[in-house]
Amino acid sequence: MNSQNQKGVGANKPLLPLESSREEEILTEASSGNGSPETIRYKGRYLYSKYNPMRAVLSLIQGTKFLPGTIVIICSPCLCYGTEELLNALEAACKDGGEDAKAEVCAIEADRNLYGLAKEKLGQKKGAEKIHFYFSDQLDEFEAFLNEKISSGSFRRVLRLDFSAGTQFNAEWYTSICNAAEQMVASYWKNRITIVKMGRLFSHNIFKNLSLVGTDESASDTFLQKAAGMVSKPIIVFGAGESLDKTFAKENFPLIKEIKDGRYFTIAVDAAAQALLARGIRPDAIVAVESQFAIQESYASFTKDDFEKIILFADLCSRPQVARLFKKRIWFASEYAKCQYLDSIKEKGIIQNLIPPLGSVGLTAVYLALVIRQSIATSVFVSGMDFSYSAGRTHAKNVAASKRLLANCTRKNGAANYSASLLPPAFPVQSKDESKMYSSPIMESYAINFAAVFGGQKNLYDIGECGIDLHLKKCTAASVWTVASLQNKNSSSGQIQIDFEEVKKSKQLISCYLKEEKDALTQLKDLLVNGENSEYKKDGTTLSGQIQGILSPREYLFLHFPDGNRASTSTPFLKRVRAEIDSFLKILSVY
């Protein structure tokens, strides 16, 4: 479900609400067997066996292997048979697993009548307080519960248990909710793997970039909040996919001329910038999010004039060596993980808002375009966002990757890269123009995320002629200006005006923050080295408590540890933290 603010920036909601069912009487009756448990007749069907209502639920529990680190979702609990047995089974499964062996139980119900009945019955059960129960209009609370539990790092799987036939009334809804919960767990652990590999680089880059903003007097810096709503021109965002070549084909010369005449505010992802410059188009802005060295080849053909006139939208996690090249920089921060130290940067007024972790530079570029456009009436067009490629190709012409293939071309090795499309993990997909293209699991996930975040956004159009369908409104290259003019009559201005007085304030805030961090790290280092004899040791506070107080809100010291979900005062953990401190003190040495 997508929601929009006044700029039209979408927020992805993975859990979809359900319309309430109409009122209908629930009939409970004694079972036909020897026992006395009740059964239910509702909407013309029995939700439990007429003869032994509890048998199916108890058999389900007995036949299920429960493991620590499981979030159990009870679907349609109705009379709540089996809840006590389930809690006992989970307790036994986690008994010998140690401190981190946990399990959680929640229940969901789509039918209002059955929800009321289950709420009443659950209150009569032993251990009811351990079961979190949600109705279909409480999905925000349910999602918050899942996020809280999953982000603790103690849960690895979701287990669905149907406790009655009530699930059959809304089978697709229950399936979508449980699939979304499984996806949330999978996304968390994929993100953890990324952070373990890249977290140290991300945090180093953040401090290096903040230091750059605070000390570099030769460039103009500001933050994204100062650029919000500043562009009234139509905006075109260019990715590096093959559809970029079709957009710049000869038959689309009128669009190319309009771009060169300055009718649009053009944004290029870092990899696509060379392709535009090769066609005589200097983009107004470039978006940089890549943190590794490999991206620097995308700037190889830039001139001094390009670096002076092009605006760089730079993620604080991005490579500082790239940011140093540009003289106009607008900074933003992606919330690559839930961190107190990122929240601290926000609370101190350096960054007003953290943008969601979109994963792809293409998605980030479109997100930024929606932020800087003056209003929803300002049209945004995208091209080159293919998330797929044809056999033998991976990018548009004149992109660094394509140039590299040409440079390495010999009689034995051609200029085509067939391994990218014909070897695992690549797989075929259908393009928007019904041709056969290839993608990968990661690229396909970007396309899915693109459709989820931006699908339905007002005045956001796709002019790319090939690639995975992004579920945006289609617009041909020939009709871009016509569509833009119809939506917004005021399209004369569009340059971003940087407030330099605010920049000075930001630099002061950055300097204060970095000095505070340097002092805190100096104290922590001395406490770890000298222990009780440290000059920073406070009376009335235990050494471990003081270390914990300094370490916990500074996740950049340990988030990339395999066990770095939270701070620990164990000796092996603190030894690794001590090794990390010096690298940050070196970055902060100028303060």
C-alpha positions as CSV (number, residue, x, y, z in Angstrom):
1,M,0.0,0.0,0.0
2,N,1.5,3.3,-1.0
3,S,1.1,6.6,0.7
4,Q,2.2,10.0,-0.6
5,N,3.3,13.2,1.1
6,Q,2.9,16.6,-0.6
7,K,5.9,16.0,-2.8
8,G,4.6,12.6,-3.9
9,V,7.3,10.5,-2.2
10,G,5.9,7.0,-1.6
11,A,6.3,4.8,1.5
12,N,6.2,1.1,1.1
13,K,3.8,-0.8,3.4
14,P,4.2,-4.6,2.9
15,L,1.2,-5.5,5.0
16,L,-2.1,-4.9,3.2
17,P,-5.4,-4.2,5.1
18,L,-8.6,-6.1,4.5
19,E,-12.1,-4.8,4.3
20,S,-14.2,-5.9,7.3
21,S,-16.7,-8.7,6.7
22,R,-20.4,-8.2,7.2
23,E,-22.0,-9.1,10.5
24,E,-23.2,-12.7,10.7
25,E,-24.2,-14.8,13.7
26,I,-21.7,-17.3,15.1
27,L,-23.2,-20.5,16.3
28,T,-21.3,-22.5,19.0
29,E,-22.5,-26.0,19.9
30,A,-21.3,-29.0,21.8
31,S,-19.4,-31.5,19.8
32,S,-21.1,-34.8,18.7
33,G,-18.3,-36.9,20.3
34,N,-17.9,-38.1,23.9
35,G,-16.1,-35.0,25.1
36,S,-17.6,-31.6,25.8
37,P,-15.4,-29.1,23.8
38,E,-17.4,-26.7,21.7
39,T,-17.3,-26.5,17.9
40,I,-18.4,-23.6,15.7
41,R,-20.8,-23.3,12.8
42,Y,-20.3,-20.0,10.9
43,K,-21.2,-18.9,7.4
44,G,-22.6,-22.4,6.6
45,R,-19.6,-24.5,7.6
46,Y,-18.0,-26.0,10.7
47,L,-14.7,-24.4,11.7
48,Y,-13.7,-27.5,13.8
49,S,-14.6,-31.1,13.6
50,K,-18.1,-31.9,14.8
51,Y,-16.8,-35.0,16.7
52,N,-13.4,-34.0,18.2
53,P,-12.8,-30.2,17.8
54,M,-9.4,-30.2,19.4
55,R,-7.9,-33.1,17.5
56,A,-6.7,-31.3,14.4
57,V,-5.1,-28.5,16.4
58,L,-3.3,-30.8,18.8
59,S,-2.1,-33.0,16.0
60,L,-0.7,-30.0,14.2
61,I,1.3,-29.0,17.3
62,Q,2.5,-32.5,18.0
63,G,3.6,-32.9,14.4
64,T,5.5,-29.7,14.1
65,K,9.2,-29.3,15.0
66,F,9.7,-26.1,16.9
67,L,13.1,-24.4,16.9
68,P,14.5,-21.4,18.8
69,G,14.4,-18.1,16.9
70,T,10.9,-18.7,15.6
71,I,8.0,-16.2,15.3
72,V,4.8,-18.3,15.3
73,I,1.8,-16.7,13.6
74,I,-1.5,-18.3,14.6
75,C,-4.0,-17.7,11.8
76,S,-7.7,-17.5,12.9
77,P,-7.4,-18.8,16.5
78,C,-11.2,-18.8,17.0
79,L,-11.8,-20.9,20.2
80,C,-8.0,-20.8,20.9
81,Y,-7.7,-24.5,21.3
82,G,-4.1,-25.6,21.5
83,T,-2.6,-22.2,22.7
84,E,-1.4,-23.7,26.0
85,E,0.1,-26.7,24.3
86,L,1.8,-24.5,21.8
87,L,3.4,-22.3,24.5
88,N,4.6,-25.4,26.3
89,A,6.1,-26.8,23.1
90,L,8.0,-23.6,22.4
91,E,9.2,-23.3,26.0
92,A,10.6,-26.9,25.7
93,A,12.3,-26.1,22.4
94,C,14.0,-23.0,23.8
95,K,14.9,-24.5,27.2
96,D,18.4,-25.6,26.4
97,G,19.2,-23.0,23.7
98,G,20.9,-20.4,26.0
99,E,20.1,-16.8,26.6
100,D,19.4,-15.9,23.0
101,A,17.1,-18.8,22.3
102,K,13.7,-17.2,22.0
103,A,10.3,-17.7,20.4
104,E,7.4,-15.4,20.0
105,V,3.7,-16.1,19.4
106,C,1.2,-13.8,17.7
107,A,-2.2,-14.3,16.3
108,I,-4.1,-12.6,13.4
109,E,-7.8,-12.7,12.5
110,A,-9.4,-11.2,9.4
111,D,-13.1,-11.6,10.4
112,R,-14.4,-9.1,12.9
113,N,-16.9,-11.6,14.4
114,L,-14.3,-14.3,14.8
115,Y,-11.9,-11.8,16.3
116,G,-14.3,-10.8,19.0
117,L,-14.9,-14.5,19.9
118,A,-11.2,-15.3,19.9
119,K,-10.4,-12.3,22.0
120,E,-12.8,-13.5,24.7
121,K,-11.6,-17.1,24.6
122,L,-7.9,-16.2,24.6
123,G,-8.4,-14.2,27.8
124,Q,-9.5,-17.4,29.5
125,K,-6.4,-19.3,28.5
126,K,-3.2,-19.8,30.6
127,G,-0.3,-17.8,29.2
128,A,-2.6,-15.5,27.2
129,E,-0.3,-12.5,27.9
130,K,2.4,-14.2,25.8
131,I,0.3,-14.1,22.7
132,H,0.0,-10.9,20.7
133,F,-3.4,-10.8,19.0
134,Y,-4.1,-8.5,16.0
135,F,-7.2,-7.8,13.9
136,S,-6.9,-6.9,10.2
137,D,-7.2,-3.2,10.9
138,Q,-4.2,-3.3,13.3
139,L,-1.6,-4.1,10.7
140,D,0.5,-1.1,11.6
141,E,0.8,-2.4,15.1
142,F,1.5,-5.9,13.8
143,E,4.2,-4.6,11.5
144,A,5.8,-2.7,14.4
145,F,5.7,-5.8,16.5
146,L,7.5,-7.8,13.8
147,N,10.1,-5.1,13.2
148,E,10.9,-4.9,16.9
149,K,11.4,-8.6,17.2
150,I,13.2,-9.2,13.9
151,S,15.6,-6.2,14.5
152,S,16.7,-7.8,17.8
153,G,18.6,-10.4,15.7
154,S,17.1,-13.3,17.7
155,F,14.7,-14.5,15.1
156,R,15.4,-16.4,11.9
157,R,12.1,-17.9,10.7
158,V,8.4,-17.4,10.6
159,L,6.1,-20.4,11.2
160,R,2.4,-20.3,10.2
161,L,-0.1,-22.4,12.1
162,D,-3.8,-22.5,11.1
163,F,-5.8,-23.1,14.2
164,S,-9.3,-23.3,12.5
165,A,-11.0,-23.4,9.2
166,G,-11.7,-19.7,9.6
167,T,-8.7,-19.1,7.4
168,Q,-10.7,-20.3,4.4
169,F,-12.9,-17.2,4.4
170,N,-9.8,-15.0,3.6
171,A,-7.2,-17.5,2.4
172,E,-5.3,-15.1,0.2
173,W,-5.1,-12.4,2.9
174,Y,-3.6,-14.8,5.4
175,T,-1.1,-16.1,2.8
176,S,0.0,-12.5,1.9
177,I,0.4,-11.5,5.5
178,C,2.6,-14.6,6.4
179,N,4.6,-14.2,3.2
180,A,5.2,-10.6,4.1
181,A,6.4,-11.6,7.5
182,E,8.8,-14.1,6.0
183,Q,10.1,-11.5,3.6
184,M,10.7,-9.1,6.5
185,V,12.9,-11.8,8.2
186,A,14.7,-12.6,5.0
187,S,15.3,-8.9,4.3
188,Y,16.7,-8.4,7.8
189,W,19.3,-11.2,7.4
190,K,20.2,-10.2,3.9
191,N,20.8,-6.7,5.2
192,R,22.9,-8.1,8.1
193,I,25.1,-10.0,5.7
194,T,25.6,-6.8,3.7
195,I,26.4,-4.8,6.9
196,V,28.9,-7.5,8.1
197,K,30.7,-7.1,4.7
198,M,30.3,-3.4,4.2
199,G,29.4,-1.9,7.6
200,R,32.9,-0.8,8.5
201,L,33.3,1.0,5.1
202,F,29.9,2.7,5.5
203,S,30.7,4.1,8.9
204,H,34.2,5.2,7.9
205,N,32.8,7.0,4.9
206,I,30.1,8.7,7.0
207,F,32.8,10.2,9.3
208,K,35.1,11.0,6.4
209,N,32.3,12.8,4.5
210,L,31.2,14.7,7.6
211,S,34.8,15.8,8.1
212,L,35.0,16.8,4.5
213,V,31.9,19.0,4.8
214,G,33.3,20.5,8.0
215,T,36.7,21.4,6.7
216,D,36.5,21.9,2.9
217,E,36.2,25.6,2.2
218,S,36.6,25.2,-1.6
219,A,33.2,23.6,-2.2
220,S,29.6,24.6,-1.6
221,D,27.8,22.1,0.6
222,T,24.3,21.8,1.8
223,F,21.9,19.0,2.9
224,L,18.9,17.5,1.2
225,Q,16.4,19.3,3.4
226,K,17.5,22.6,1.9
227,A,16.9,21.4,-1.6
228,A,13.4,20.0,-1.1
229,G,10.8,21.5,-3.4
230,M,13.3,23.7,-5.2
231,V,12.8,22.4,-8.8
232,S,9.8,23.4,-10.8
233,K,11.2,22.2,-14.2
234,P,10.1,18.7,-15.3
235,I,12.7,16.3,-14.1
236,I,14.3,13.4,-16.1
237,V,16.1,10.7,-14.2
238,F,18.6,8.6,-16.3
239,G,19.7,5.1,-15.3
240,A,22.4,3.1,-17.1
241,G,20.2,0.5,-18.7
242,E,19.8,-0.2,-22.4
243,S,16.6,1.8,-22.7
244,L,18.8,4.9,-22.4
245,D,20.1,4.2,-25.9
246,K,16.6,4.0,-27.3
247,T,15.6,7.2,-25.5
248,F,18.6,8.9,-27.3
249,A,18.0,7.3,-30.7
250,K,18.0,9.6,-33.7
251,E,14.2,9.6,-34.0
252,N,14.1,11.3,-30.6
253,F,16.2,14.2,-31.6
254,P,13.6,16.7,-30.5
255,L,13.8,15.5,-26.9
256,I,17.6,15.6,-27.0
257,K,17.4,19.2,-28.2
258,E,14.9,20.1,-25.5
259,I,17.3,18.6,-22.9
260,K,20.3,20.6,-24.3
261,D,18.1,23.8,-24.3
262,G,17.6,23.4,-20.5
263,R,13.9,22.6,-20.5
264,Y,14.4,19.8,-18.0
265,F,16.3,19.3,-14.8
266,T,18.3,16.2,-15.6
267,I,19.6,13.7,-13.0
268,A,21.9,10.8,-13.8
269,V,22.9,7.9,-11.7
270,D,26.7,7.8,-11.3
271,A,27.2,5.0,-13.8
272,A,25.0,6.8,-16.5
273,A,26.8,10.2,-16.4
274,Q,29.4,9.2,-19.0
275,A,26.7,8.1,-21.4
276,L,25.1,11.5,-21.2
277,L,28.3,13.4,-21.6
278,A,29.2,11.3,-24.7
279,R,26.0,12.6,-26.3
280,G,26.8,16.2,-25.5
281,I,24.4,16.4,-22.5
282,R,25.8,17.6,-19.2
283,P,23.4,16.4,-16.5
284,D,22.4,19.0,-13.9
285,A,23.0,16.5,-11.1
286,I,24.5,13.1,-10.4
287,V,23.5,10.8,-7.6
288,A,26.3,8.9,-5.8
289,V,25.7,6.2,-3.3
290,E,28.4,3.6,-4.1
291,S,31.0,3.3,-1.3
292,Q,33.6,1.3,-3.1
293,F,36.6,2.2,-5.4
294,A,35.1,0.6,-8.5
295,I,32.7,3.5,-9.1
296,Q,35.5,6.0,-9.7
297,E,35.8,4.8,-13.3
298,S,32.4,6.3,-14.0
299,Y,34.0,9.8,-13.6
300,A,37.1,9.1,-15.7
301,S,36.0,11.3,-18.7
302,F,34.8,14.3,-16.6
303,T,36.5,17.7,-17.2
304,K,37.2,20.3,-14.6
305,D,34.2,22.3,-15.9
306,D,32.0,19.2,-15.3
307,F,33.1,18.9,-11.7
308,E,32.5,22.6,-11.1
309,K,29.0,22.8,-12.7
310,I,27.3,19.5,-12.0
311,I,25.6,19.1,-8.6
312,L,26.5,15.9,-6.7
313,F,23.8,14.4,-4.6
314,A,26.0,12.3,-2.3
315,D,25.0,9.8,0.3
316,L,27.1,10.1,3.5
317,C,28.0,6.5,3.0
318,S,29.3,7.1,-0.5
319,R,33.0,7.2,-1.5
320,P,34.6,10.4,-0.1
321,Q,37.2,10.5,-2.9
322,V,34.3,11.1,-5.4
323,A,32.7,13.8,-3.4
324,R,36.0,15.7,-3.2
325,L,36.0,16.1,-7.0
326,F,32.8,18.1,-7.1
327,K,32.3,21.8,-6.1
328,K,28.6,21.6,-5.5
329,R,27.4,18.9,-3.2
330,I,24.0,18.1,-1.6
331,W,24.3,15.5,1.1
332,F,21.7,13.0,2.3
333,A,21.9,9.9,4.5
334,S,20.4,6.5,3.9
335,E,19.3,4.6,7.0
336,Y,21.3,1.5,6.1
337,A,20.5,0.1,9.6
338,K,18.6,1.1,12.7
339,C,21.3,2.9,14.6
340,Q,21.4,5.3,17.5
341,Y,24.3,7.1,16.0
342,L,22.4,7.8,12.8
343,D,19.5,9.1,14.9
344,S,22.0,11.2,16.8
345,I,23.2,12.9,13.6
346,K,19.6,13.6,12.8
347,E,18.7,14.9,16.3
348,K,21.6,17.3,16.3
349,G,20.1,18.9,13.2
350,I,22.8,17.9,10.7
351,I,20.5,15.7,8.7
352,Q,16.8,16.5,8.9
353,N,15.5,13.1,7.6
354,L,17.1,9.8,6.8
355,I,15.9,8.3,3.5
356,P,14.9,4.7,3.5
357,P,17.5,2.0,2.4
358,L,16.4,1.5,-1.2
359,G,19.4,-0.6,-2.2
360,S,19.8,0.7,-5.7
361,V,21.2,4.0,-6.9
362,G,18.4,4.1,-9.5
363,L,15.7,4.0,-6.8
364,T,17.5,6.5,-4.7
365,A,17.8,8.9,-7.7
366,V,14.0,8.7,-8.3
367,Y,13.3,9.2,-4.6
368,L,15.5,12.3,-4.6
369,A,13.7,13.6,-7.7
370,L,10.4,13.4,-6.0
371,V,11.8,15.2,-3.0
372,I,13.3,18.1,-4.9
373,R,10.4,18.7,-7.3
374,Q,8.3,21.7,-6.3
375,S,5.0,19.9,-6.1
376,I,3.1,16.8,-7.3
377,A,2.3,18.8,-10.4
378,T,6.0,18.8,-11.4
379,S,6.4,15.8,-13.7
380,V,9.3,13.3,-13.3
381,F,10.3,10.9,-16.1
382,V,12.7,7.9,-15.9
383,S,14.7,6.1,-18.5
384,G,17.4,3.5,-18.2
385,M,15.8,1.9,-15.2
386,D,15.7,-1.5,-16.8
387,F,16.9,-3.9,-14.0
388,S,17.6,-6.3,-16.9
389,Y,19.7,-6.6,-20.0
390,S,19.7,-8.4,-23.4
391,A,22.1,-11.3,-24.2
392,G,25.6,-10.0,-24.5
393,R,25.0,-6.6,-22.9
394,T,24.8,-5.3,-19.4
395,H,24.5,-1.5,-19.8
396,A,23.9,1.3,-22.2
397,K,26.6,2.5,-24.6
398,N,29.4,4.7,-23.3
399,V,28.9,3.5,-19.7
400,A,32.2,2.5,-18.0
401,A,31.2,-1.2,-18.1
402,S,30.6,-1.1,-21.8
403,K,33.8,0.8,-22.4
404,R,35.7,-1.8,-20.5
405,L,34.4,-4.5,-22.7
406,L,35.4,-2.6,-25.8
407,A,38.8,-1.9,-24.4
408,N,39.4,-5.6,-23.7
409,C,38.0,-6.8,-27.1
410,T,40.3,-9.1,-29.1
411,R,39.8,-11.6,-31.9
412,K,39.3,-14.3,-29.3
413,N,37.3,-12.2,-26.8
414,G,34.5,-10.1,-28.4
415,A,32.8,-7.0,-27.1
416,A,29.8,-9.0,-25.9
417,N,29.4,-10.3,-22.3
418,Y,27.3,-13.4,-22.7
419,S,28.3,-14.9,-19.3
420,A,26.3,-12.2,-17.5
421,S,23.1,-13.4,-19.2
422,L,23.6,-17.1,-19.9
423,L,25.2,-18.3,-16.6
424,P,23.7,-18.5,-13.2
425,P,22.3,-16.6,-11.4
426,A,20.9,-14.9,-14.5
427,F,17.4,-15.9,-15.7
428,P,15.2,-14.8,-18.6
429,V,12.5,-12.2,-18.1
430,Q,10.0,-10.6,-20.5
431,S,10.7,-7.0,-21.4
432,K,8.1,-4.2,-21.7
433,D,8.5,-4.4,-25.4
434,E,7.8,-8.2,-25.2
435,S,11.4,-9.1,-26.1
436,K,13.5,-11.5,-24.1
437,M,15.9,-10.0,-21.6
438,Y,17.8,-11.3,-18.6
439,S,17.9,-10.4,-15.0
440,S,19.3,-11.6,-11.6
441,P,17.7,-12.2,-8.2
442,I,19.1,-8.9,-6.9
443,M,18.1,-6.8,-9.9
444,E,14.7,-8.3,-10.0
445,S,14.3,-7.5,-6.3
446,Y,15.2,-3.9,-7.1
447,A,12.5,-3.8,-9.8
448,I,9.9,-5.3,-7.4
449,N,10.9,-2.7,-4.8
450,F,10.7,0.1,-7.4
451,A,7.1,-0.9,-8.2
452,A,6.2,-1.2,-4.5
453,V,7.7,2.2,-3.5
454,F,6.9,4.3,-6.6
455,G,3.9,2.5,-8.3
456,G,1.0,4.9,-8.3
457,Q,3.0,8.1,-7.7
458,K,1.4,11.1,-9.4
459,N,3.1,12.5,-12.5
460,L,5.9,9.9,-12.4
461,Y,6.3,8.4,-15.9
462,D,8.4,5.7,-17.6
463,I,9.9,6.6,-21.0
464,G,12.1,3.5,-21.2
465,E,11.1,1.2,-24.0
466,C,12.6,-2.0,-22.7
467,G,13.4,-3.6,-19.3
468,I,11.2,-5.0,-16.5
469,D,7.8,-3.4,-16.2
470,L,8.0,-0.8,-13.4
471,H,4.2,-0.4,-13.1
472,L,4.5,3.4,-13.9
473,K,2.5,5.4,-16.4
474,K,4.0,5.1,-19.9
475,C,5.1,8.0,-21.9
476,T,6.9,8.1,-25.2
477,A,10.1,10.2,-25.7
478,A,8.3,12.3,-28.3
479,S,5.5,13.4,-25.9
480,V,7.6,14.2,-22.8
481,W,7.3,18.0,-23.1
482,T,3.6,17.8,-24.0
483,V,2.8,15.7,-20.9
484,A,4.9,17.9,-18.6
485,S,3.3,21.1,-19.9
486,L,-0.2,19.7,-19.4
487,Q,0.6,19.0,-15.7
488,N,2.4,22.1,-14.8
489,K,2.2,25.5,-16.5
490,N,5.0,27.0,-14.4
491,S,8.2,25.4,-15.6
492,S,10.6,28.3,-16.2
493,S,12.7,28.0,-13.0
494,G,14.5,25.0,-11.6
495,Q,18.0,25.7,-10.4
496,I,18.7,24.7,-6.8
497,Q,19.5,27.7,-4.7
498,I,21.9,26.7,-1.9
499,D,21.5,28.7,1.4
500,F,25.1,29.3,2.3
501,E,24.2,30.8,5.7
502,E,22.5,27.5,6.6
503,V,25.6,25.7,5.4
504,K,27.8,27.6,7.9
505,K,25.4,26.6,10.6
506,S,25.6,22.9,9.5
507,K,29.4,23.1,9.5
508,Q,29.3,24.3,13.1
509,L,27.0,21.5,14.1
510,I,29.2,18.9,12.3
511,S,32.3,20.2,14.1
512,C,30.6,20.0,17.5
513,Y,29.3,16.5,16.8
514,L,32.7,15.2,15.6
515,K,34.5,16.7,18.6
516,E,32.0,15.0,20.9
517,E,32.6,11.7,19.2
518,K,36.4,12.1,19.4
519,D,36.2,12.8,23.1
520,A,33.9,9.9,23.7
521,L,36.1,7.5,21.8
522,T,39.2,8.8,23.6
523,Q,37.5,8.0,26.9
524,L,36.3,4.6,25.8
525,K,39.8,3.7,24.6
526,D,41.3,4.7,28.0
527,L,38.7,2.8,29.9
528,L,39.3,-0.3,27.8
529,V,43.1,-0.1,28.2
530,N,43.4,1.0,31.9
531,G,40.2,-0.3,33.4
532,E,39.6,0.9,36.9
533,N,42.8,3.0,36.8
534,S,41.6,5.1,33.9
535,E,41.5,8.9,34.5
536,Y,38.0,8.8,33.0
537,K,36.6,6.3,35.5
538,K,33.6,7.8,37.3
539,D,32.9,7.1,40.9
540,G,29.6,5.4,41.7
541,T,29.5,3.7,38.3
542,T,30.8,0.2,37.5
543,L,33.4,0.0,34.8
544,S,31.3,-2.3,32.6
545,G,28.3,0.1,33.1
546,Q,30.3,3.1,32.0
547,I,31.7,1.3,29.0
548,Q,28.3,0.1,28.0
549,G,26.9,3.6,28.3
550,I,29.5,5.0,25.9
551,L,29.6,2.0,23.5
552,S,25.8,1.3,23.0
553,P,24.9,4.5,21.1
554,R,28.0,4.2,18.9
555,E,27.1,1.2,16.7
556,Y,29.6,2.1,14.1
557,L,32.3,0.5,16.3
558,F,30.6,-3.0,16.2
559,L,27.7,-3.1,13.9
560,H,29.8,-5.0,11.3
561,F,30.7,-7.7,13.7
562,P,28.9,-11.0,13.0
563,D,27.5,-10.8,16.5
564,G,27.1,-7.0,16.4
565,N,23.3,-6.7,16.7
566,R,23.9,-5.0,20.1
567,A,26.7,-3.9,22.3
568,S,28.3,-6.5,24.7
569,T,30.8,-6.1,27.5
570,S,32.3,-9.6,27.1
571,T,36.1,-9.5,26.9
572,P,36.4,-10.9,23.3
573,F,33.8,-8.3,22.1
574,L,35.5,-5.4,23.7
575,K,38.9,-6.5,22.3
576,R,37.5,-6.2,18.8
577,V,35.9,-2.8,19.7
578,R,39.3,-1.6,21.0
579,A,40.8,-2.5,17.6
580,E,38.2,-0.4,15.8
581,I,38.6,2.8,17.8
582,D,41.9,3.9,16.4
583,S,40.7,4.0,12.8
584,F,38.0,6.5,13.8
585,L,40.3,8.5,16.0
586,K,42.5,8.9,12.9
587,I,39.7,10.2,10.9
588,L,38.7,12.6,13.7
589,S,42.3,13.7,14.3
590,V,41.7,17.1,12.7
591,Y,39.2,18.0,15.5
